[in-house]
């Protein structure tokens, strides 16, 4: 009886000791905090800037996690058998990169060297940013982004938002921002029209002319047309209006009596009065909407109103003609009591005969001290009643 009681006490003591020992024992637990830099259905990879490890869980790329579990080595590298996974704050050093956000085939930062991003940023294309994160596997994983706005001045290799007026259309186009001219290359098949006011975003290349390369139609926005002003008030990039007399012409442009700027994109005869709406460029005008307001035939006959340098129309009868050996000729044109000498250089390829009635459009000048008249081309001399 005593022996049985003693055995019972010993067994109870042993059970109490084992229970206490087990309660004090727990398997070894490891902890790791890192950024998810890879995620698939079967496993994910965490990285803290110096160490990476894998675990058999599907995690969200770009999130920071704190994992607890058993750490072990495998042929593919460190592995953790997770017992606990929670979202966590950053406890490891971050890298910093400053640049402009850009997207072509993938999101990137232009510094101006290209830094490929692991995922897009929630900022506008071309915006300057300061990004904190980690580099892993040839990509940068952003964790925090500070927006710095857009570039104020064009920098080589960097995005630049340009707003200006199209001086020369097509592709490439020339834009004027109020102080500088920019050459803009657009995506294939796109072009801009002179006089349009546009906003574009492109990558800068600093050549003799600042050049922008626009890679998407989404980076082109037409804002309307430039301001319209009278010719004497219009600056470069503005649209000028006026009524002027054509005093000279070539196959490419007209010379007007109201400005030293040549008018391109319209054809008229010397002596015609044209009404124009034209884009003011650095040293020329480009016709946007031009018409002949008054044909030259409506000019008064100014043969009796000689004033050297003035453009005019003269009409009268050929009193006599003299041609020199070098091909230069001179004709005396009379109308009533008024007369004037008409210069006939050989390049005009014009032959006149006495008593012929002619009309000429040109400028008053002198010849050997006498009042004279000269024209710029043979087309500016005609004969007959309907001249």
Beta strands, then each sheet from edge to edge (+ up, - down):
strand 1: 30-39
strand 2: 44-47
strand 3: 52-55
strand 4: 64-74
strand 5: 77-87
strand 6: 95-103
strand 7: 107-110
strand 8: 114-116
strand 9: 128-136
strand 10: 139-149
strand 11: 159-168
strand 12: 173-176
strand 13: 181-185
strand 14: 196-206
strand 15: 210-213
strand 16: 220-225
strand 17: 228-230
strand 18: 239-249
strand 19: 253-256
strand 20: 262-264
strand 21: 273-280
strand 22: 284-294
strand 23: 311-323
strand 24: 329-335
strand 25: 338-344
strand 26: 357-367
strand 27: 370-374
strand 28: 381-383
sheet 1: 3+ 2- 1+ 4- 5+
sheet 2: 8+ 7- 6+ 9- 10+
sheet 3: 16+ 14- 11+ 12- 13+ 15+
sheet 4: 17+ 18+ 19- 20+ 22+ 21-
sheet 5: 28+ 26- 23+ 24- 25+ 27+
end
